[in-house]
Amino acid sequence: MAEALVNTFQPTVGQSHPIEKIILLPSGAGRYEVIVDGKLVYSKAATGVHTTNEHIIEEVRKRLK
């Protein structure tokens, strides 16, 4: 997922990368959360569903606008 995010959101000429950092924290039972600017974008722990990279990318895109 981290690779998909970095590859999807590319910097524009003369700008830094739009994603400042990605932190991956291992968790039990395949749980993970995606947080952008301190706001929860997706939580597998909350939904119990493993989502797609495309879904996460779209949710991140909404937050970066």
PDB file of N, CA, C and O in Angstrom:
ATOM      1  N   MET A   1       0.816  -1.181   0.000  1.00  0.00           N
ATOM      2  CA  MET A   1       0.000   0.000   0.000  1.00  0.00           C
ATOM      3  C   MET A   1       0.868   1.257   0.000  1.00  0.00           C
ATOM      4  O   MET A   1       0.570   2.216  -0.712  1.00  0.00           O
ATOM      5  N   ALA A   2       1.941   1.257   0.794  1.00  0.00           N
ATOM      6  CA  ALA A   2       2.817   2.432   0.854  1.00  0.00           C
ATOM      7  C   ALA A   2       3.400   2.729  -0.522  1.00  0.00           C
ATOM      8  O   ALA A   2       3.449   3.884  -0.944  1.00  0.00           O
ATOM      9  N   GLU A   3       3.838   1.694  -1.215  1.00  0.00           N
ATOM     10  CA  GLU A   3       4.397   1.871  -2.558  1.00  0.00           C
ATOM     11  C   GLU A   3       3.344   2.431  -3.514  1.00  0.00           C
ATOM     12  O   GLU A   3       3.643   3.311  -4.322  1.00  0.00           O
ATOM     13  N   ALA A   4       2.139   1.934  -3.427  1.00  0.00           N
ATOM     14  CA  ALA A   4       1.065   2.427  -4.300  1.00  0.00           C
ATOM     15  C   ALA A   4       0.795   3.908  -4.039  1.00  0.00           C
ATOM     16  O   ALA A   4       0.577   4.669  -4.982  1.00  0.00           O
ATOM     17  N   LEU A   5       0.806   4.321  -2.786  1.00  0.00           N
ATOM     18  CA  LEU A   5       0.569   5.728  -2.455  1.00  0.00           C
ATOM     19  C   LEU A   5       1.704   6.614  -2.986  1.00  0.00           C
ATOM     20  O   LEU A   5       1.448   7.650  -3.601  1.00  0.00           O
ATOM     21  N   VAL A   6       2.948   6.209  -2.749  1.00  0.00           N
ATOM     22  CA  VAL A   6       4.090   7.004  -3.213  1.00  0.00           C
ATOM     23  C   VAL A   6       4.094   7.107  -4.727  1.00  0.00           C
ATOM     24  O   VAL A   6       4.367   8.176  -5.273  1.00  0.00           O
ATOM     25  N   ASN A   7       3.798   6.026  -5.407  1.00  0.00           N
ATOM     26  CA  ASN A   7       3.800   6.030  -6.872  1.00  0.00           C
ATOM     27  C   ASN A   7       2.621   6.793  -7.462  1.00  0.00           C
ATOM     28  O   ASN A   7       2.735   7.352  -8.553  1.00  0.00           O
ATOM     29  N   THR A   8       1.510   6.827  -6.771  1.00  0.00           N
ATOM     30  CA  THR A   8       0.322   7.521  -7.270  1.00  0.00           C
ATOM     31  C   THR A   8       0.433   9.025  -7.118  1.00  0.00           C
ATOM     32  O   THR A   8       0.095   9.772  -8.036  1.00  0.00           O
ATOM     33  N   PHE A   9       0.901   9.468  -5.975  1.00  0.00           N
ATOM     34  CA  PHE A   9       0.968  10.902  -5.684  1.00  0.00           C
ATOM     35  C   PHE A   9       2.387  11.395  -5.915  1.00  0.00           C
ATOM     36  O   PHE A   9       3.241  11.320  -5.031  1.00  0.00           O
ATOM     37  N   GLN A  10       2.620  11.896  -7.106  1.00  0.00           N
ATOM     38  CA  GLN A  10       3.944  12.372  -7.496  1.00  0.00           C
ATOM     39  C   GLN A  10       4.034  13.881  -7.302  1.00  0.00           C
ATOM     40  O   GLN A  10       3.041  14.589  -7.465  1.00  0.00           O
ATOM     41  N   PRO A  11       5.219  14.373  -6.956  1.00  0.00           N
ATOM     42  CA  PRO A  11       5.380  15.827  -6.794  1.00  0.00           C
ATOM     43  C   PRO A  11       5.299  16.534  -8.140  1.00  0.00           C
ATOM     44  O   PRO A  11       5.674  15.975  -9.170  1.00  0.00           O
ATOM     45  N   THR A  12       4.809  17.758  -8.119  1.00  0.00           N
ATOM     46  CA  THR A  12       4.831  18.581  -9.320  1.00  0.00           C
ATOM     47  C   THR A  12       6.202  19.241  -9.403  1.00  0.00           C
ATOM     48  O   THR A  12       6.933  19.274  -8.413  1.00  0.00           O
ATOM     49  N   VAL A  13       6.548  19.754 -10.545  1.00  0.00           N
ATOM     50  CA  VAL A  13       7.860  20.358 -10.757  1.00  0.00           C
ATOM     51  C   VAL A  13       8.098  21.462  -9.724  1.00  0.00           C
ATOM     52  O   VAL A  13       7.265  22.351  -9.546  1.00  0.00           O
ATOM     53  N   GLY A  14       9.233  21.391  -9.055  1.00  0.00           N
ATOM     54  CA  GLY A  14       9.596  22.396  -8.070  1.00  0.00           C
ATOM     55  C   GLY A  14       8.926  22.241  -6.719  1.00  0.00           C
ATOM     56  O   GLY A  14       9.132  23.072  -5.835  1.00  0.00           O
ATOM     57  N   GLN A  15       8.131  21.204  -6.538  1.00  0.00           N
ATOM     58  CA  GLN A  15       7.411  20.988  -5.277  1.00  0.00           C
ATOM     59  C   GLN A  15       7.936  19.723  -4.601  1.00  0.00           C
ATOM     60  O   GLN A  15       8.492  18.839  -5.253  1.00  0.00           O
ATOM     61  N   SER A  16       7.752  19.657  -3.306  1.00  0.00           N
ATOM     62  CA  SER A  16       8.095  18.432  -2.588  1.00  0.00           C
ATOM     63  C   SER A  16       6.983  17.405  -2.791  1.00  0.00           C
ATOM     64  O   SER A  16       5.899  17.733  -3.272  1.00  0.00           O
ATOM     65  N   HIS A  17       7.261  16.184  -2.424  1.00  0.00           N
ATOM     66  CA  HIS A  17       6.269  15.119  -2.567  1.00  0.00           C
ATOM     67  C   HIS A  17       5.048  15.468  -1.716  1.00  0.00           C
ATOM     68  O   HIS A  17       5.204  15.923  -0.583  1.00  0.00           O
ATOM     69  N   PRO A  18       3.834  15.264  -2.238  1.00  0.00           N
ATOM     70  CA  PRO A  18       2.632  15.616  -1.482  1.00  0.00           C
ATOM     71  C   PRO A  18       2.430  14.772  -0.218  1.00  0.00           C
ATOM     72  O   PRO A  18       1.678  15.164   0.675  1.00  0.00           O
ATOM     73  N   ILE A  19       3.092  13.629  -0.142  1.00  0.00           N
ATOM     74  CA  ILE A  19       3.020  12.806   1.063  1.00  0.00           C
ATOM     75  C   ILE A  19       4.321  13.009   1.819  1.00  0.00           C
ATOM     76  O   ILE A  19       5.389  12.597   1.366  1.00  0.00           O
ATOM     77  N   GLU A  20       4.218  13.645   2.967  1.00  0.00           N
ATOM     78  CA  GLU A  20       5.409  13.959   3.762  1.00  0.00           C
ATOM     79  C   GLU A  20       6.052  12.708   4.344  1.00  0.00           C
ATOM     80  O   GLU A  20       7.274  12.562   4.328  1.00  0.00           O
ATOM     81  N   LYS A  21       5.212  11.799   4.861  1.00  0.00           N
ATOM     82  CA  LYS A  21       5.757  10.563   5.415  1.00  0.00           C
ATOM     83  C   LYS A  21       4.687   9.490   5.453  1.00  0.00           C
ATOM     84  O   LYS A  21       3.490   9.771   5.510  1.00  0.00           O
ATOM     85  N   ILE A  22       5.152   8.258   5.418  1.00  0.00           N
ATOM     86  CA  ILE A  22       4.293   7.090   5.569  1.00  0.00           C
ATOM     87  C   ILE A  22       4.914   6.259   6.671  1.00  0.00           C
ATOM     88  O   ILE A  22       6.093   5.911   6.606  1.00  0.00           O
ATOM     89  N   ILE A  23       4.136   5.945   7.668  1.00  0.00           N
ATOM     90  CA  ILE A  23       4.619   5.142   8.783  1.00  0.00           C
ATOM     91  C   ILE A  23       3.827   3.840   8.793  1.00  0.00           C
ATOM     92  O   ILE A  23       2.596   3.853   8.825  1.00  0.00           O
ATOM     93  N   LEU A  24       4.534   2.729   8.766  1.00  0.00           N
ATOM     94  CA  LEU A  24       3.893   1.426   8.820  1.00  0.00           C
ATOM     95  C   LEU A  24       4.148   0.824  10.188  1.00  0.00           C
ATOM     96  O   LEU A  24       5.298   0.625  10.579  1.00  0.00           O
ATOM     97  N   LEU A  25       3.097   0.537  10.905  1.00  0.00           N
ATOM     98  CA  LEU A  25       3.193  -0.062  12.230  1.00  0.00           C
ATOM     99  C   LEU A  25       2.546  -1.439  12.201  1.00  0.00           C
ATOM    100  O   LEU A  25       1.336  -1.546  12.003  1.00  0.00           O
ATOM    101  N   PRO A  26       3.326  -2.488  12.394  1.00  0.00           N
ATOM    102  CA  PRO A  26       2.749  -3.827  12.400  1.00  0.00           C
ATOM    103  C   PRO A  26       1.713  -3.973  13.509  1.00  0.00           C
ATOM    104  O   PRO A  26       1.859  -3.417  14.597  1.00  0.00           O
ATOM    105  N   SER A  27       0.683  -4.720  13.210  1.00  0.00           N
ATOM    106  CA  SER A  27      -0.372  -4.964  14.176  1.00  0.00           C
ATOM    107  C   SER A  27      -0.819  -6.409  14.034  1.00  0.00           C
ATOM    108  O   SER A  27      -0.589  -7.031  12.997  1.00  0.00           O
ATOM    109  N   GLY A  28      -1.434  -6.928  15.028  1.00  0.00           N
ATOM    110  CA  GLY A  28      -1.881  -8.309  14.988  1.00  0.00           C
ATOM    111  C   GLY A  28      -3.093  -8.522  14.104  1.00  0.00           C
ATOM    112  O   GLY A  28      -3.871  -7.598  13.871  1.00  0.00           O
ATOM    113  N   ALA A  29      -3.249  -9.722  13.619  1.00  0.00           N
ATOM    114  CA  ALA A  29      -4.419 -10.158  12.853  1.00  0.00           C
ATOM    115  C   ALA A  29      -4.638  -9.363  11.572  1.00  0.00           C
ATOM    116  O   ALA A  29      -5.763  -9.284  11.081  1.00  0.00           O
ATOM    117  N   GLY A  30      -3.560  -8.765  11.015  1.00  0.00           N
ATOM    118  CA  GLY A  30      -3.680  -8.052   9.743  1.00  0.00           C
ATOM    119  C   GLY A  30      -4.416  -6.732   9.827  1.00  0.00           C
ATOM    120  O   GLY A  30      -4.828  -6.190   8.802  1.00  0.00           O
ATOM    121  N   ARG A  31      -4.588  -6.206  11.025  1.00  0.00           N
ATOM    122  CA  ARG A  31      -5.278  -4.923  11.176  1.00  0.00           C
ATOM    123  C   ARG A  31      -4.350  -3.786  10.768  1.00  0.00           C
ATOM    124  O   ARG A  31      -3.133  -3.870  10.927  1.00  0.00           O
ATOM    125  N   TYR A  32      -4.941  -2.737  10.246  1.00  0.00           N
ATOM    126  CA  TYR A  32      -4.175  -1.538   9.905  1.00  0.00           C
ATOM    127  C   TYR A  32      -5.119  -0.354   9.833  1.00  0.00           C
ATOM    128  O   TYR A  32      -6.332  -0.503   9.686  1.00  0.00           O
ATOM    129  N   GLU A  33      -4.530   0.821   9.942  1.00  0.00           N
ATOM    130  CA  GLU A  33      -5.282   2.061   9.802  1.00  0.00           C
ATOM    131  C   GLU A  33      -4.524   2.977   8.871  1.00  0.00           C
ATOM    132  O   GLU A  33      -3.296   2.930   8.810  1.00  0.00           O
ATOM    133  N   VAL A  34      -5.243   3.805   8.149  1.00  0.00           N
ATOM    134  CA  VAL A  34      -4.642   4.815   7.290  1.00  0.00           C
ATOM    135  C   VAL A  34      -5.105   6.164   7.822  1.00  0.00           C
ATOM    136  O   VAL A  34      -6.302   6.434   7.921  1.00  0.00           O
ATOM    137  N   ILE A  35      -4.133   7.007   8.161  1.00  0.00           N
ATOM    138  CA  ILE A  35      -4.418   8.321   8.728  1.00  0.00           C
ATOM    139  C   ILE A  35      -3.736   9.373   7.871  1.00  0.00           C
ATOM    140  O   ILE A  35      -2.554   9.246   7.552  1.00  0.00           O
ATOM    141  N   VAL A  36      -4.469  10.406   7.497  1.00  0.00           N
ATOM    142  CA  VAL A  36      -3.928  11.519   6.714  1.00  0.00           C
ATOM    143  C   VAL A  36      -4.157  12.796   7.498  1.00  0.00           C
ATOM    144  O   VAL A  36      -5.280  13.102   7.898  1.00  0.00           O
ATOM    145  N   ASP A  37      -3.080  13.538   7.713  1.00  0.00           N
ATOM    146  CA  ASP A  37      -3.160  14.800   8.456  1.00  0.00           C
ATOM    147  C   ASP A  37      -3.911  14.636   9.782  1.00  0.00           C
ATOM    148  O   ASP A  37      -4.704  15.493  10.170  1.00  0.00           O
ATOM    149  N   GLY A  38      -3.647  13.527  10.464  1.00  0.00           N
ATOM    150  CA  GLY A  38      -4.244  13.292  11.762  1.00  0.00           C
ATOM    151  C   GLY A  38      -5.681  12.807  11.739  1.00  0.00           C
ATOM    152  O   GLY A  38      -6.295  12.630  12.792  1.00  0.00           O
ATOM    153  N   LYS A  39      -6.226  12.589  10.540  1.00  0.00           N
ATOM    154  CA  LYS A  39      -7.620  12.141  10.428  1.00  0.00           C
ATOM    155  C   LYS A  39      -7.673  10.725   9.860  1.00  0.00           C
ATOM    156  O   LYS A  39      -7.009  10.407   8.874  1.00  0.00           O
ATOM    157  N   LEU A  40      -8.465   9.897  10.495  1.00  0.00           N
ATOM    158  CA  LEU A  40      -8.603   8.508  10.076  1.00  0.00           C
ATOM    159  C   LEU A  40      -9.277   8.428   8.713  1.00  0.00           C
ATOM    160  O   LEU A  40     -10.369   8.960   8.512  1.00  0.00           O
ATOM    161  N   VAL A  41      -8.610   7.755   7.784  1.00  0.00           N
ATOM    162  CA  VAL A  41      -9.148   7.544   6.439  1.00  0.00           C
ATOM    163  C   VAL A  41      -9.784   6.162   6.351  1.00  0.00           C
ATOM    164  O   VAL A  41     -10.845   5.990   5.751  1.00  0.00           O
ATOM    165  N   TYR A  42      -9.119   5.178   6.960  1.00  0.00           N
ATOM    166  CA  TYR A  42      -9.635   3.811   6.898  1.00  0.00           C
ATOM    167  C   TYR A  42      -9.099   3.021   8.076  1.00  0.00           C
ATOM    168  O   TYR A  42      -7.947   3.193   8.472  1.00  0.00           O
ATOM    169  N   SER A  43      -9.921   2.163   8.632  1.00  0.00           N
ATOM    170  CA  SER A  43      -9.518   1.289   9.723  1.00  0.00           C
ATOM    171  C   SER A  43     -10.046  -0.116   9.477  1.00  0.00           C
ATOM    172  O   SER A  43     -11.254  -0.352   9.490  1.00  0.00           O
ATOM    173  N   LYS A  44      -9.126  -1.041   9.254  1.00  0.00           N
ATOM    174  CA  LYS A  44      -9.559  -2.419   9.105  1.00  0.00           C
ATOM    175  C   LYS A  44     -10.088  -2.950  10.433  1.00  0.00           C
ATOM    176  O   LYS A  44     -11.005  -3.772  10.459  1.00  0.00           O
ATOM    177  N   ALA A  45      -9.504  -2.476  11.540  1.00  0.00           N
ATOM    178  CA  ALA A  45      -9.981  -2.904  12.853  1.00  0.00           C
ATOM    179  C   ALA A  45     -11.446  -2.519  13.051  1.00  0.00           C
ATOM    180  O   ALA A  45     -12.216  -3.278  13.639  1.00  0.00           O
ATOM    181  N   ALA A  46     -11.827  -1.344  12.560  1.00  0.00           N
ATOM    182  CA  ALA A  46     -13.203  -0.876  12.729  1.00  0.00           C
ATOM    183  C   ALA A  46     -14.169  -1.555  11.764  1.00  0.00           C
ATOM    184  O   ALA A  46     -15.303  -1.869  12.128  1.00  0.00           O
ATOM    185  N   THR A  47     -13.708  -1.782  10.515  1.00  0.00           N
ATOM    186  CA  THR A  47     -14.612  -2.336   9.506  1.00  0.00           C
ATOM    187  C   THR A  47     -14.582  -3.858   9.443  1.00  0.00           C
ATOM    188  O   THR A  47     -15.575  -4.493   9.087  1.00  0.00           O
ATOM    189  N   GLY A  48     -13.429  -4.441   9.794  1.00  0.00           N
ATOM    190  CA  GLY A  48     -13.273  -5.885   9.672  1.00  0.00           C
ATOM    191  C   GLY A  48     -13.097  -6.336   8.243  1.00  0.00           C
ATOM    192  O   GLY A  48     -13.125  -7.534   7.959  1.00  0.00           O
ATOM    193  N   VAL A  49     -12.914  -5.382   7.332  1.00  0.00           N
ATOM    194  CA  VAL A  49     -12.816  -5.671   5.902  1.00  0.00           C
ATOM    195  C   VAL A  49     -11.470  -5.200   5.377  1.00  0.00           C
ATOM    196  O   VAL A  49     -11.039  -4.082   5.659  1.00  0.00           O
ATOM    197  N   HIS A  50     -10.806  -6.065   4.607  1.00  0.00           N
ATOM    198  CA  HIS A  50      -9.567  -5.674   3.942  1.00  0.00           C
ATOM    199  C   HIS A  50      -9.953  -4.960   2.649  1.00  0.00           C
ATOM    200  O   HIS A  50     -10.573  -5.558   1.770  1.00  0.00           O
ATOM    201  N   THR A  51      -9.591  -3.698   2.533  1.00  0.00           N
ATOM    202  CA  THR A  51      -9.970  -2.914   1.361  1.00  0.00           C
ATOM    203  C   THR A  51      -8.896  -2.999   0.281  1.00  0.00           C
ATOM    204  O   THR A  51      -7.877  -3.668   0.456  1.00  0.00           O
ATOM    205  N   THR A  52      -9.131  -2.324  -0.823  1.00  0.00           N
ATOM    206  CA  THR A  52      -8.166  -2.324  -1.927  1.00  0.00           C
ATOM    207  C   THR A  52      -7.281  -1.081  -1.866  1.00  0.00           C
ATOM    208  O   THR A  52      -7.642  -0.075  -1.255  1.00  0.00           O
ATOM    209  N   ASN A  53      -6.121  -1.169  -2.509  1.00  0.00           N
ATOM    210  CA  ASN A  53      -5.250   0.001  -2.636  1.00  0.00           C
ATOM    211  C   ASN A  53      -5.991   1.138  -3.326  1.00  0.00           C
ATOM    212  O   ASN A  53      -5.836   2.300  -2.951  1.00  0.00           O
ATOM    213  N   GLU A  54      -6.789   0.810  -4.324  1.00  0.00           N
ATOM    214  CA  GLU A  54      -7.510   1.826  -5.077  1.00  0.00           C
ATOM    215  C   GLU A  54      -8.461   2.615  -4.179  1.00  0.00           C
ATOM    216  O   GLU A  54      -8.581   3.833  -4.311  1.00  0.00           O
ATOM    217  N   HIS A  55      -9.126   1.925  -3.278  1.00  0.00           N
ATOM    218  CA  HIS A  55     -10.037   2.601  -2.344  1.00  0.00           C
ATOM    219  C   HIS A  55      -9.259   3.551  -1.434  1.00  0.00           C
ATOM    220  O   HIS A  55      -9.666   4.695  -1.232  1.00  0.00           O
ATOM    221  N   ILE A  56      -8.156   3.083  -0.893  1.00  0.00           N
ATOM    222  CA  ILE A  56      -7.336   3.914  -0.015  1.00  0.00           C
ATOM    223  C   ILE A  56      -6.785   5.109  -0.784  1.00  0.00           C
ATOM    224  O   ILE A  56      -6.791   6.225  -0.266  1.00  0.00           O
ATOM    225  N   ILE A  57      -6.312   4.896  -2.005  1.00  0.00           N
ATOM    226  CA  ILE A  57      -5.783   5.993  -2.828  1.00  0.00           C
ATOM    227  C   ILE A  57      -6.858   7.046  -3.049  1.00  0.00           C
ATOM    228  O   ILE A  57      -6.572   8.239  -2.947  1.00  0.00           O
ATOM    229  N   GLU A  58      -8.070   6.644  -3.344  1.00  0.00           N
ATOM    230  CA  GLU A  58      -9.153   7.600  -3.565  1.00  0.00           C
ATOM    231  C   GLU A  58      -9.468   8.384  -2.291  1.00  0.00           C
ATOM    232  O   GLU A  58      -9.706   9.591  -2.344  1.00  0.00           O
ATOM    233  N   GLU A  59      -9.468   7.705  -1.160  1.00  0.00           N
ATOM    234  CA  GLU A  59      -9.726   8.385   0.110  1.00  0.00           C
ATOM    235  C   GLU A  59      -8.604   9.370   0.444  1.00  0.00           C
ATOM    236  O   GLU A  59      -8.873  10.469   0.928  1.00  0.00           O
ATOM    237  N   VAL A  60      -7.358   8.990   0.191  1.00  0.00           N
ATOM    238  CA  VAL A  60      -6.227   9.899   0.418  1.00  0.00           C
ATOM    239  C   VAL A  60      -6.304  11.077  -0.524  1.00  0.00           C
ATOM    240  O   VAL A  60      -6.050  12.214  -0.128  1.00  0.00           O
ATOM    241  N   ARG A  61      -6.653  10.812  -1.772  1.00  0.00           N
ATOM    242  CA  ARG A  61      -6.784  11.898  -2.764  1.00  0.00           C
ATOM    243  C   ARG A  61      -7.781  12.957  -2.279  1.00  0.00           C
ATOM    244  O   ARG A  61      -7.527  14.153  -2.423  1.00  0.00           O
ATOM    245  N   LYS A  62      -8.893  12.537  -1.717  1.00  0.00           N
ATOM    246  CA  LYS A  62      -9.895  13.468  -1.187  1.00  0.00           C
ATOM    247  C   LYS A  62      -9.288  14.346  -0.104  1.00  0.00           C
ATOM    248  O   LYS A  62      -9.586  15.539  -0.035  1.00  0.00           O
ATOM    249  N   ARG A  63      -8.438  13.769   0.747  1.00  0.00           N
ATOM    250  CA  ARG A  63      -7.859  14.521   1.863  1.00  0.00           C
ATOM    251  C   ARG A  63      -6.756  15.477   1.423  1.00  0.00           C
ATOM    252  O   ARG A  63      -6.503  16.484   2.084  1.00  0.00           O
ATOM    253  N   LEU A  64      -6.098  15.161   0.305  1.00  0.00           N
ATOM    254  CA  LEU A  64      -4.972  15.998  -0.151  1.00  0.00           C
ATOM    255  C   LEU A  64      -5.414  17.184  -0.984  1.00  0.00           C
ATOM    256  O   LEU A  64      -4.585  18.027  -1.328  1.00  0.00           O
ATOM    257  N   LYS A  65      -6.688  17.278  -1.321  1.00  0.00           N
ATOM    258  CA  LYS A  65      -7.173  18.399  -2.141  1.00  0.00           C
ATOM    259  C   LYS A  65      -7.239  19.670  -1.349  1.00  0.00           C
ATOM    260  O   LYS A  65      -7.624  20.710  -1.882  1.00  0.00           O
TER     261      LYS A  65
END
